Amino acid sequence: MRSFSNRDRFVTIIVPAACVLGIVFAFLSYNKGMKPTLVPMPIQIQNDIAVDIKKSQYDVKTLTKLNLDGLPELALEIMKFENPSRGEAHLLSRLIQFAKSNGLGYIAGEWGLTMTILSKHPTRRGFMVSTHLDAEAIHVGSKNAIDSLKLENEALVWDRSKGGVGLDDKTGVISALFAAKQILDTNADLPFNVHLTFTVGEELGLVGSSKSPVEVLLSDVRECMVIDRQSSYINHRHVIVEYASTPLTSDPLPPRSKFLNDISRGVEFAGLPKLTDEHFIPSGNLADALEFRGRWDLEVVAPTLIADEEFDGEKKAALEKLMEEYKQATARYSRYSVMKKATHVLKSVKLPEHLEFEVVNLSLDYNEQKGEIKLQELYDTAKIVLGTMQALAM
């Protein structure tokens, strides 16, 4: 498997592969009897992605110096979508419109959507921001709550007595789009491609991330930040570095991996309080980050290492056994048990650059029970995303 480093590789290698995998995925899913989560949608590729190829003079050191312009309107628009699980199609269509209007390449299917902001001068594999499109709090009657949404005192507020509006995870969608808009509006030329991924059915059991063409989506991703989860659980914003006893990064403990330290630097670039040890935590829950971690290890890394004749024989045998267990695992928790074992085997393996991958889950600070979300929180989250990119670029 190869990673692309310029537009030619993207169009000639990744795009065709995406088409093939996407079509195969749609066929297999249908024939396994998986109920579609969206209105039927063929895999779509937008190829006119070389927009303004002149060298940008933008300094990435100022990437986080954004303002609130456009955020209130964007936030209100996205929050107005009704997006229950199995009902994300309208929101997904809006995101495809965003990709098209900005000349971005994208891959869309029943698993969700990935759009890409291509670097003009890439020097390394890319960075991915991921959120999910469905909302657990959206249910019958939620339309009344959504209709009551309005901007007031630098916040989005609604009538809580009428239900929830789906902060989990439309807040992540808003933050990701606002960060992308900053990159596009300033013509920032980062030294890596930026991928924005939006999955469906997360609240139903990580449906989108478990069914996405992960080999294509992550082939150009060295680091991934999933934006999800509310901080009100532990009273401050945090970064999940482990799910279900499975480490998401190469070194979640101090002194930590470079990626985690780059996130800390990114928070400082954003002008926010410094992260400490208490901000990097494990979680017993399940989330898209775990699917990305485990699937990359077992569907890409393990097969590649096994095919290498010079790879350690004992570790090769262990991975072959785990891959067989993975193929036989049908229950979710059985799959995650195998993923945990694979992470343990791979921990001592020095991987080539094109196989390295780390992912974290970034929380937001909100509580849907209060009937409001501060615009500042969405703004700060976007700044952390941009600050992390700034740190990675330096």
MILUMVO-811185 format. One record per atom (N, C-alpha, C, O, CB): x, y negated, z negated. Coordinates in pm, whole numbers, plus 50000, padded with zeros to 5 digits. Glycine has a CB too. Layout:
<pts>
XYZ ...
</pts>
This chain:
<pts>
500845011850000 500005000050000 500874987750000 501874987249927 499054999949879 500534977850080 501344965950091 500534953850047 499314953650058 501854964150233 501234943749999 500564931149965 500794921350078 501864921550139 501074925449828 499834912750107 500024903050214 500614890350159 500424887050042 498694900050285 501344883250242 501984871050197 501704859250287 502214848250262 503454873050186 500914861150391 500554849850477 499264853050550 498714863950536 501694846750578 498804843550628 497504845050693 497484856750791 496484863750801 497134832250765 498594858950865 498624869750962 498404883150896 497634891350946 499934869651036 499084885650783 498894898250714 497484899550663 496894910450665 499884899650599 496914888350616 495554888950563 494574893050670 493724901750648 495154875450504 494684886650788 493714889150895 493914902750958 492944909350994 493804878251000 495194907050973 495464919351046 495474931850959 495284942851010 496754918251117 495704930150828 495804941750742 494664942450640 493914952150636 497124941750670 494554931950559 493594932350449 492154931750498 491304939250449 493844920950353 491874922850595 490494921550642 489954934450703 488864938750666 490394910350744 490694940750797 490174953550849 490004964050740 489024971350739 491094958950956 490964964650649 490844974450541 489614971750457 488914981050415 492074974350452 489354959050432 488174955450354 486904959850424 485974964950362 488144940350327 486874957650555 485684961750632 485444976750620 484334981250592 485844957750779 486514984350642 486384998950638 485955003650500 485005011350486 487705005650678 486664998850395 486335003250259 484934998950220 484195006350155 487334997750160 484564986750262 483244981850226 482144990150289 481154993450224 483094967450268 482334993550416 481325001550485 481245015550424 480155020950403 481645002450635 482435021350397 482455034650334 481765034250199 480985043150166 483905039550319 482065023850121 481455022449989 479935021749998 479215028449923 481985010049918 479455013450092 478005011850106 477365025250145 476305028850094 477675000950212 478025032550237 477485045350281 477445055450168 476425061950145 478295050850397 478585056850097 478665066649989 477695063249877 477035072149822 480075067449935 477605050549842 476715046449734 475265049849768 474525054849684 476845031449706 474885047049893 473525049749934 473235064649931 472175069049886 473265044050073 474205072349981 473975086649989 474105093749856 473695105349844 474925092650086 474665087049756 474675092649622 473395089249548 473175093549434 475885087749544 472545081349616 471275077949555 471355065949463 470435063449385 470755089549481 472465058449469 472585046749383 471595036149428 471575032349545 474035041049384 470805031449339 469795021649371 470465008249401 471235003449318 468785020349257 470185002049517 470814989449549 470494978849443 469364978049396 470364984649686 471474970949407 471264960549308 470964947149374 470624937449306 472474959249217 471094946649506 470854934049577 470054936749703 469894948149745 472184927149611 469564925949761 468984927049894 470064932449986 471194927649980 468434913349944 469774942450072 470804948350158 471624937550229 471054928450290 470174957750260 472924938650221 473794928650279 475014935550338 475744942250265 474214918050174 475264934150469 476444940550527 477704933550479 477674922050437 476364940250681 478824940650486 480104934550456 480324923150555 480154924950676 481254944850463 480684911650505 480884899950590 482294894550572 482804893750461 479844889050557 482904890850682 484234884950678 484204871550748 483764870450863 485284894350744 484664861350680 484764848050738 486224846150773 487074845550685 484234836850639 486524845250902 487924845150944 488524831350967 489744830050972 488054852951068 487704821050980 488264807751009 488744801350880 488164791750830 487224798651081 489834807150825 490274803150693 491524794450694 491964789850588 490524815150610 492114792250810 493314783750816 492894769150827 493054763050933 494234787850935 492364763650721 491884749850720 492994740650673 493524742450563 490634748450630 493354730750755 494364720850719 495674727650675 495974728350556 493834711850607 496424732550773 497634740150741 498854731350719 499954736550698 497914749850850 498684718050723 499834709350698 500314711150554 499534714450465 499474694450724 501604709050533 502184711050400 501614700650304 501624688650332 503734709950405 501114705450192 500564696450092 501684690250009 502674696849977 499584703950001 501504677649976 502454670749890 501954670249746 502524663349661 502724656649942 500874677649719 500264677249586 501164683849483 501694694649507 498894684049588 501334677549369 502164682649262 501314691249169 500384686149106 502844671149183 501604704349159 500784713249077 500864709448930 500024713848851 501214727749096 501844701448891 501954697448751 500794688748707 500564687048587 503254690148728 500054683148803 498914674648770 497584682048793 496524675848797 498954661748852 497654695148808 496474702948842 495364701548739 494184701948774 496834717448858 495724700048612 494704699448506 494204685248480 493364683248392 495264705148379 494704675548554 494274661648532 493024658848615 493034650248703 495414651648568 491964666048585 490704664448655 489734656348568 490014653948450 490104678048692 488634652448624 487614645548547 486284652748563 486204663048630 487484630748591 485274647448502 483974654248499 483144652148626 482034657148636 483184649548381 483684644748722 482914641748844 482404654648909 483184663648940 483774633848943 481124655348928 480514666648997 480144678348907 479344686848946 481414671449102 480724678948786 480434690348698 478984690648650 478364701248654 481364690048579 478414679448603 477024680048555 476054685348661 475194693648632 476574666248510 476214680348784 475314684548892 475514699248927 474544706548947 475524675949016 476784703548933 477074717448962 476524726548853 475914736948882 478584719648978 476734722748729 476274730848617 474754732348618 474234743348599 476734724648484 474054721448639 472594721948639 472094730448755 471144738248739 472004707848647 472714729148871 472294736948988 472444751948962 471514759548985 473104732849112 473614756048915 473854770348893 472964775748781 472444786848792 475334772748859 472794767948674 471984772648562 470514774148601 469784781448534 472104763148446 470074767548705 468684768248747 468344781348821 467174784348844 468364756548837 469374788948857 469124801748925 468594812048827 469084813248714 470404806948993 467574819548870 467134831248795 468004842948841 468014846348959 465584834148817 468704849048749 469674859448787 469674871448694 470714874948638 471064853548791 468524877848677 468524890048595 469304901148664 469534900348785 467074894748565 469714911348590 470354922848654 469424928548759 468224930048737 470724933648548 469994931748875 469284936048996 468564924549063 467784926749156 468284946948961 468804912349019 468174900849082 469144889449106 468794877749092 467024895948997 470394893049143 471444882949159 471564877649301 472434869349329 472754888749117 470704882349393 470904879649536 470924864749569 471744860349649 469804886349615 470024856849508 469964842649542 471224835249496 471734826549567 468724836249480 471704838649379 472934832449330 474114836849416 474984828649448 473184836149182 474154849449454 475214854249541 475204846949675 476264843549728 475084869349563 474024844649730 473914837349856 474444823149843 475054817849936 472454837049903 474214816949728 474734803449705 476254803449704 476874794049754 474184797649573 476854813649649 478304814549644 478884816949784 479954811749817 478744825749549 478194824849864 478634826850003 478574813550077 479454810450157 477754837550074 477534805750050 477444792350110 478634783750069 479174776350151 476124785450068 479034784649942 480204777249894 481444781249972 482224772750015 480414779649742 481624794449990 482794799350064 482784794250208 483804789350257 482834814650064 481644795250274 481544790850413 481784775950427 482514771650517 480184794350468 481184768050340 481294753550352 482714748650326 483084737650368 480334746750255 483504756750257 484884752950229 485894760550315 487094759850291 485184755150082 485404767950414 486284774950506 487084786050441 488204788650482 487194765450568 486514792550340 487244803050268 486914816850322 485764819750355 486924802350119 487914825350331 487674839250365 486944846050251 487204843150135 488994846550397 486034855050283 485314861950176 484904875950219 484744878850337 484094853950135 484734884550120 484224898050139 483014899250048 483124896649928 485314909150108 481884903250101 480664904450021 480004917850044 479994922950156 479694893150053 479474923749938 478754936449949 477834938049831 477634928649754 479744948249958 477264949749816 476324951949707 476994951849570 476314951849468 475614964949727 478314951849567 479054951049441 479264936549397 479524933949279 480414958049455 479134926949492 479374912949460 480114905949571 479854908449689 480144911749331 481044897049534 481704888349632 483094884649584 483324882449465 480864875649656 484034883949679 485344877949653 485624867849763 485484870949881 486464888949648 486004855849724 486424845649821 487864841749787 488294842949673 485474833149818 488584837049887 490014834549870 490424820649915 490084816350026 490814844849945 491144813649829 491794801049864 493234804549898 494044807549810 491704790349747 493554804150028 494874808450072 495934797850045 495714785950070 494844811950219 497064802149997 498224793449984 498844791350122 498834800450205 499274799549885 499354779550145 500034776950271 501464782150269 502054784550374 500014761950302 502004783750150 503384788250137 503504798250022 504164795349923 504334776150115 502864809950033 502904819649923 504294825549902 504994828849997 501904830949948 504664826749777 505954832749743 505794844949653 506784851149616 506854822549675 504554848449617 504284859649527 502844864049544 502074857549614 504584855849380 502474875149479 501094879749484 500194870149408 500664862049329 500974893849427 498894871149433 497964860949390 497404862249249 497794871049171 496864860649482 496474853149221 495804852049091 494314853049116 493794847149210 496174838649018 493614860649031 492174862349049 491414857548925 491814860248811 491834877049078 490334850348949 489394846548845 488104854248872 487604854148984 489134830948842 487574860948771 486394869348791 485314866248688 485614864148570 486784884148785 484074866148733 482924864748643 481814873948694 481904879148806 482424849648636 480794876048614 479684884148664 478444875548684 478264865248620 479384895748566 477574880148775 476444872148821 475144874748747 474244866348752 476234874648965 475024886048680 473754889048614 473754884148470 474804882848406 473474904048619 472564881548420 472414876048285 471474884848203 470344887448243 471884861448290 471964889148089 471174897648001 469994889947941 468944895747914 472054903347890 470184876847920 469144868847854 468004864947948 466994859447903 469754856347796 468154867848078 467104864548173 466114876248179 466504887648204 467694861448315 464854873348155 463834883748153 462504877548193 462434865648225 463754890548013 461464885548190 460124880448223 459794868848130 459854870148008 459044891748212 459454857748187 459144845848107 460294836048100 460114824748056 458744849947969 461494840348142 462654831548134 462544819548227 463184809348206 463914839148166 461714820848332 461564809748424 461094797148352 461484786048389 460574813348535 460274798848248 459814787148173 460984780248103 461044768048098 458744791248071 461894788248050 463074782547985 463964775548088 464454764548064 463874793447911 464174782248202 465014776448306 464424763448358 465144753848383 465204786348421 463104763148375 462444750948423 462604739248326 462504727648366 460974753648446 462854742348199 462994731648100 464434726348090 464694716948015 462554736647964 465364732248167 466754727748166 466874713148208 466224708748302 467594736548257 467734705748138 468004691948177 469344687548117 469854693748025 466854682448130 469884676848173 471114670848123 470774660548017 469954651648040 471934664448239 471414661747902 471124652647792 472314651847697 472774662047647 469854657047716 472804639847674 473924637747581 475124646647613 475654653447525 473474640347439 475544646447740 476724654047784 476584669047760 477554675947730 477964648947713 475344673947774 475104688247754 473934692647842 473094684547882 474814691447605 473904705647871 472724711647933 471864716947820 472324725047739 473124723048034 470624712547813 469734716647704 468454722447763 468104719547878 469414704747610 467764730547684 466504736147728 465654739447605 466134739047492 466724748747815 464404742647629 463474746147523 463724760647482 463284769947550 461994743947567 464434762547371 464814776047327 463604784647293 463684796847300 465734775147205 462474778547258 461284786347224 460734793647346 459914802747333 460214777247165 461194789647465 460714795847589 461644806947639 461384813047743 460564785347696 462734809547566 463634820447604 465034815747635 465384804147612 463094827647722 465844824847689 467214821747726 467324817747872 466394819747950 468114833747698 468484812047907 468694807548045 469874814648111 470184811948227 468924792448048 470544823848039 471614831548101 472974825048097 473684824748197 471264834148242 473354819647980 474704814047969 475754824747997 476814821848052 474934808047828 475464837047961 476314848547991 475794855048119 474844862848113 476324858847872 476394852048238 477694846148251 477674834848355 478654832948427 478704856748288 476554827348362 476544815948454 477534805248411 477984797348493 475144810048464 477874804948281 478914795648236 480244799248301 481014790348338 479034795848082 480514812148315 481744816448382 481744812748529 482764808348582 481934831348366 480594814448595 480464810848736 480724795948755 481464792048846 479064814648789 480124787848671 480304773248681 481764769448663 482314761748741 479424765948577 482394774748560 483794771348531 484704775548645 485614768048683 484244778148401 484474787348701 485294792148812 485124783448935 486104780049001 484944806648846 483884779848968 483624771549084 484204757549067 484724751749162 482144770749111 484104752148946 484634738648922 486154738648935 486724729148987 484204733548784 486794749148887 488254750248902 488624751449050 489574745149095 488794762348823 487864759549124 488134761049267 487944747849340 488724744449429 487224771749328 486914740649303 486644727649366 487804718049344 488144710149432 485344721649311 488414718649226 489554710049198 490734713249291 491374704249344 489984711549052 490994726149311 492074730149400 491804725349542 492694720049609 492264745349398 490574727449588 490204723749724 490204708549744 490714703649844 488844729449758 489624701249650 489504686749664 490854679649663 491024669249727 488634681249555 491814685349590 493124679049580 494124684749679 495264680249686 493654680549439 493694694849757 494584701249854 495834706749784 496924706349840 494984691249964 495664711749664 496794717149588 497374729249660 496634738349699 496354721049445 498674729349679 499334740349747 500074748949646 501264747149622 500314735049856 499354758149588 499954767449493 500804777749566 500564780349684 498854774549409 501784783649499 502654793449566 502054807549569 502774817349585 504004793849497 500744808349553 500064821349558 498614819049598 498074808149580 500154828749422 497994829449652 496574828749686 495734829649559 496114836149462 496194840049785 494584822949561 493664823149448 492384830349493 491744826249590 493344808549395 492014840849421 490834848649455 489754846449349 490034847249229 491184863749468 488544843849392 487394842149302 486454853949325 485934855849434 486654828449327 486254861849221 485424873849232 484194872749143 484284868549028 486244886449195 483044876549198 481774875849127 481084889449140 480694893349250 480854864249183 480934896449029 480384910049033 478924910248990 478454901248921 481204919348945 478214920549031 476814922348992 476714933048885 477644940848864 475934926049115 475584933448818 475244944448730 476184947048614 476254958348566 475154956348807 476914937048567 477814939148454 477054943448330 477504952048254 478624926548424 475894937348309 475104940348190 474434954148197 473954959248095 474044929648170 474414960148315 473824973448332 474864984448318 474534996248331 473144974548467 476114980848291 477164990848281 478294988748379 478824998248436 476585004448302 478674976048398 479824972648482 479654978048625 480604983248684 481124978048421 478444976948678 478124982848808 478994977348919 479604985048994 476654980448841 479064964148931 479814958249041 481294961249037 481874965449137 479614943549043 481924959248921 483364961548911 483714976348926 484804979648973 483884956348778 482804985148888 483084999548901 482895004449043 483395015149078 482195007448806 482184996949126 481915001149263 482624992549368 482524995349487 480435000849288 483334982249325 483994973349420 485174980249488 485754989449431 484474960649350 485534975849609 486714981449678 487994976349613 488654967449666 486694977749829 488334981949498 489364976249412 490734976149478 491534967149452 489434983949283 491034985949564 492344986149629 492534973949717 493644968749729 492504998949712 491454969249778 491524957249860 491514944749773 492334935649792 490364956849961 490604944249677 490444932249596 491714929049517 492064917349503 489284933949501 492404939149466 493544936749379 494894938249447 495924936649383 493474946049263 494904941349576 496184943449644 497024930749644 498254931449646 495944948149787 496374919249641 497104906549636 496904899649502 496974887449494 496654897349751 496664907249397 496424901349265 497474906449166 497544918349138 494994904549213 498294897349116 499264900949012 498674899048873 498944906848782 500554892549028 497864888448857 497204885548730 495734882348755 495364876648857 497894873748658 494904886248659 493464883748669 492944878348536 493284883448430 492704896648710 492114868148544 491454862748426 489934864148445 489344857548530 491854847748401 489334872648364 487884874148365 487304864148265 487744863548150 487444888948330 486334856248308 485694846548219 484344852248178 483434853548260 485524832548289 484214855648051 482994862048002 483054862047850 484104859747791 482844876648057 481934864547787 481844866247642 481754852747570 482424843147608 483054874047590 480934852247466 480794839947388 481654840447262 481714850547192 479344837647351 482314829247234 483224828647120 482514828246986 483154830346883 484104816647133 481234825746986 480524824246859 480594836946774 480304836646655 479064820646885 480994848346838 481154860746763 482204859246653 482054864646543 481534872246856 483294851846685 484384850546588 484754835946564 485824833046509 485604858246637 483894826746605 484004812646570 485124804846638 485394793446600 484174811446426 485784810546736 486724802646815 486984809646948 486814821846961 488054800446737 487404801747045 487734807447175 488854817647159 489734816047075 488154796247275 488814828447241 489814838747228 490094845447362 489374843647460 489374848947126 491174853147362 491594860547481 491624875347445 492364879547356 493004855647531 490804883247514 490784897647490 491954904047564 492094902447685 489424903947536 492804911347491 493964917847551 493844933047548 494744940147594 495234913447479 492734938047495 492534952547488 491044955547478 490334949447398 493294958547366 490564964747561 489184969547553 489184984547530 489924991947595 488394965847682 488354989047436 488195003447411 489545010347393 489775021147446 487415010047525 490435003847316 491775009147285 492675010347408 493695017147403 491655022647220 492295003747517 493105003747639 493734990047659 493014980347684 492245007647763 495064988847649 495714975847670 495474970747812 495534978447908 497234976947644 495194957947825 494924951947956 496174945948018 496234943648138 493854941347943 497194943447934 498424937447983 499614946447948 499484955947871 498624923347923 500754943248005 501934951647984 502434950947840 503024960547791 503034947548078 502214939747772 502684938247634 501764928747559 502024916747555 504164933147631 500674933847500 499704925147434 500164919647300 499564910347247 498424932647414 501224925347243 501704921047111 502884911347125 503584911647226 502114933247026 503094902947024 504234893747029 505534901447052 505734912046992 504324885546897 506424896547139 506404883347201 505494882247322 505424871747386 507784879547242 504784893047355 503764893347460 504364892447601 505514888647621 502774882147439 503504896047697 503924895847836 504004881447886 503474872347824 502954904047923 504684879647998 504814866348057 503434860448088 503224848448070 505664866848185 502514868648135 501184863748169 500494857648046 499914846748055 500324874948227 500544864647934 499904859347813 500574846447768 499894837247722 499944869647701 501874845747780 502564833347745 502254822147844 502224810447807 504074835747740 502004825847970 501594815748068 500194810548037 499904798748059 501634821548211 499324819047985 497994814447943 498144804447828 497474794147825 497094826447900 499024807547734 499274798247622 499784784947674 499344774347628 500284804247523 500704785347769 501204772947828 500094765747902 500014753447900 502374775847924 499224773547969 498124767548043 497164760047953 496654749447989 497374778148119 496914765547834 496064758747736 496694745647694 496004735547678 495804767747613 498004745647675 498694733247639 498674723247753 498484711347730 500154736247598 498854727947877 498764719047993 497384712748001 497234701348046 499074726748124 496374720147956 494994715147959 494734705147846 493654699147840 494004726747948 495714703247758 495554693747649 494694698747536 494104690847462 494984681147701 494624711947521 493774718047418 494644723747306 495854725647325 492884729147479 494054726447189 494834731747076 495594744347113 495094752847187 493914734546959 496794745547062 497674756647093 497084769947047 496484770746939 499034754547030 497254780347129 496804793747091 497774799846990 498984797946999 496684802747216 497224807046895 498034814146795 497724829046803 496924833346886 497774808646651 498344836946716 498144851446719 496664855146704 496224865146763 498944857946608 495904847446629 494504850946605 493624849146728 492484853646731 493954842546492 494164842346830 493394840346953 493524851947051 492724853047143 493824827547020 494514860647033 494704872247120 494214884547045 494864889046950 496214873847163 493084889947086 492434900347005 492024912447090 491844911247211 491214894646935 491864924047025 491294935847092 489784935547076 489244928146994 491884949047033 489104943547154 487654944747143 487254959247168 487834966047251 486924935347243 486264963647094 485754977247114 484684977747221 484174988547253 485204982646985 484324966147277 483294965647380 483844969747516 485024973147529 482684951647388 482984969547616 483364972647753 483074960547841 482104953347818 482604985147805 483914958247941 483734946648029 484444949148162 485204958748176 484264933847961 484194940248258 484784941748391 486304942948386 486894950148467 484394930048478 486934936148292 488404936648283 488884950948265 489934954648319 488894927948167 488154959048190 488544972948168 488444981048297 489324989248326 487664979348059 487394978748375 487264985648503 488414982048597 488994990948659 485924982148569 488744969148606 489834965048694 491144971548651 491904976548734 489974949748694 491414971448519 492634977348466 492714992448497 493694997248554 492714975048315 491674999548457 491685014048471 491655018748614 492345028248650 490545019848397 490855012348696 490735016648835 492025013848912 492425021948996 489565009648902 492665002648885 493934999748951 494965010548916 495675015449003 494454985748910 495035014248789 496015024248746 495755037848809 496695044448854 495995025548594 494475042148812 494165055748854 493885057049004 494045067949060 492995060748778 493475046349068 493125047249210 494205041749301 494205044449421 491845039949236 495135034149246 496195028249327 497585032249276 498375038149350 496065013049330 497865028949151 499215031349098 499545046349091 500575050649143 499345025248959 498665054149028 498945068449011 499155075649145 500155082749158 497805075048936 498265074049244 498495080849372 499805076649439 500485084849501 497325078149467 500145063849426 501385058949487 502605065349423 503545069449492 501465043649477 502595066149290 503725072149220 503825087149246 504925092449264 503605069549070 502705093749249 502685108249274 503255111449412 503905121749431 501245113749262 503005102549508 503495104649644 504995101949657 505605105449758 502735095749741 505575095749556 507005092549557 507805104749512 507695108949397 507305080249466 508585110449600 509335122549570 510365120649459 510765130249394 510025127549694 510805108249437 511825105549337 511245102149200 511985099849105 512695094349384 509915101749191 509275098149064 509435109348963 509435121149000 507775094949086 509575105848835 509765115248725 508755126748729 507545124448731 509665107848591 509255139148731 508395150848746 507395152748634 506245156448659 509235163048757 507815150248510 506915152048396 505775142048399 504615145648376 507685150848265 506105129448429 505065119048436 504155121448557 502955118848552 505705104948445 504745126448665 503945129548784 502895140148752 501745138948792 504845134148900 503305150548679 502375161148643 501265155848552 500105159748565 503105172648574 501645146948460 500655141148370 499645132748447 498445133248419 501345132548262 500125125048544 499225116648624 498335125048714 497165121848734 500025106748708 498875135848768 498055144648852 496915150748771 495795151748819 498925155948913 497205154648649 496185160148561 495115149648529 493915152548531 496815165448432 495565137448501 494625126648469 493775122848589 492585119848574 495385114448418 494355122948706 493575119848826 492485130248849 491385126848892 494495119048950 492775142848820 491775153248834 490665151248730 489485152748762 492405167348818 491045147848606 490045144848503 489175132948544 487965132948522 490735142048368 489825123048603 489115110848645 488075114048753 486965108848751 490115100248697 488455122648847 487535126448954 486325134048899 485215133048951 488255134949059 486565141848792 485495150048736 484615142348637 483505146448606 486085162148668 485135131048587 484405123348485 483195116448547 483325108948644 485335112948419 482045118948491 480825112448540 480285102448437 479775091948474 479755123048572 480415105648312 479955096448207 480935084848193 482145086648209 479785103848071 480425073248163 481265061248153 482375063048051 483535060048079 480425049248116 482035067847933 483035068647828 484085079347858 485215078447809 482365071647695 483735089247937 484725099047980 485735092448072 486935095048063 484045111048050 485245084048160 486145076748250 487095067848171 488285067348200 485325068248351 486555060748071 487385051447995 488415058747910 489485053347882 486515042547908 488085070847868 489045078947794 490235082447883 491385082047839 488375091747741 489945085748009 491025088948103 491845076448133 493075077148143 490445094948234 491185065248148 491895052648174 492885049548062 494005045048087 490905041148190 492445051847940 493315049447824 494555058247831 495665053547806 492555051947693 494375070947864 495495080247873 496455076047985 497675076847969 494985094647898 495895071548097 496735067448209 497585055348172 498755054548208 495865064348332 496975045948101 497715034148057 498885038147968 499975032447976 496785024347983 498665048147884 499725052947794 500875059047873 502045056647843 499155063247694 500555067047976 501585073248058 502385062748135 503605063648145 500965083348156 501685052748187 502325042648273 503095032048194 503875024548251 501275035948359 502865031448065 503475021047984 504995021347992 505635010747990 503035022247841 505575033148001 507035034348003 507615034748145 508805036948163 507445046747928 506755032548245 507195033148384 507495019048435 506665010048421 506125039948474 508665017148492 509015004348553 508425004148693 508935010848783 510555002148556 507354996448711 506644996248838 507274986248935 507784975948892 505174992948817 507234989249064 507644979249163 506654967649162 505514969149117 507724985649305 507084956249209 506274944049198 504884945749259 503914940449205 506984932449266 504774952749368 503484953549436 502474962349362 501304962949399 503674958949577 502934969149255 502014977149175 501724970949039 500864975848965 502584991049155 502414960249005 502194953748876 500844946548875 500434940548974 503334943848845 500174947248761 498864940748748 498534939048601 498724948148521 497754949048819 498044927148565 497604924448429 496274916948434 496004909548528 498664916148351 495454919148332 494144912648328 493804909448183 494174916748092 493044921648391 493094898548163 492584894748031 491144890248044 490654888148155 493454883647966 490484888647932 489134883247928 489154870447845 489474870847726 488114893647871 488804859347906 488764846447838 487334843447794 486404844347875 489294835147929 487144839947669 485804836947618 485484822147635 486364813947659 485684841047470 484204819147621 483734805247614 483134802947476 482714812347409 482694802147727 483104790447437 482594787047304 481164781847317 480944770047343 483504776447234 480204790647298 478804786747302 477974796547222 478444807347183 478304785947448 476724792647197 475764801347131 474404798547193 473804788147170 475754799046975 473934808047272 472684805947346 471494803447253 470494797647295 472384817947434 471604807647128 470514805547034 470304790747002 469244786946954 470774813146908 471314782547029 471204768346998 470454760447106 470064749047083 472584762446981 470264766647222 469514759747327 470304748847396 469724739247447 468274753947271 471634749947399 472444740047470 473834745647501 474304755047437 472564727047387 474464739747600 475854742447631 476504728947663 476044721747751 476004752747751 477554725547592 478234712947612 478984713047746 479644722947779 479194710047496 478874702247822 479634701247946 481124701847919 481894706748002 479284688448020 481534696847804 482954696947768 483484711247762 484634713747796 483174689947635 482654720547719 483094734447710 483354740247849 484344747347869 482054742947637 482484737247943 482684741748081 483914735148141 484694741448211 481444738748166 484074722548112 485214714648158 486514720448102 487484722248176 485054699948118 486544723147974 487744728647910 488094742447965 489264745747985 487554729347758 487074750547990 487314763948044 487954763048182 488894770348211 486004771948050 487434754248266 488024752248399 489464747348386 490324751348465 487184742148481 489724738748289 491084733648270 492044744648225 493214744548263 491074722248167 491574754048144 492424765348103 492764773948224 493904778348239 491724773847996 491784776348309 492034783948432 493084776948517 494044783148562 490714785748514 492904763948537 493844756248619 495204755148552 496244755748618 493284742248648 495194753448418 496464752648346 497254765548357 498474765348368 496214749448200 496544776948353 497224789848369 497844790948508 498964795848523 496244801448343 497114786548610 497664786448746 498904777548752 499904781048814 496604781648848 498834766248686 499964756948684 501184763748621 502304762548671 499594744048607 500954770748511 502064777648443 502634788748532 503854790448540 501584783548307 501764796048599 502224806748688 503024801248806 503904807948859 501034814848739 502694789048846 503334783148964 504694777248934 505464774349026 502454772549022 505004775548806 506244768648768 507404778448746 508514774148713 506014760448642 
</pts>
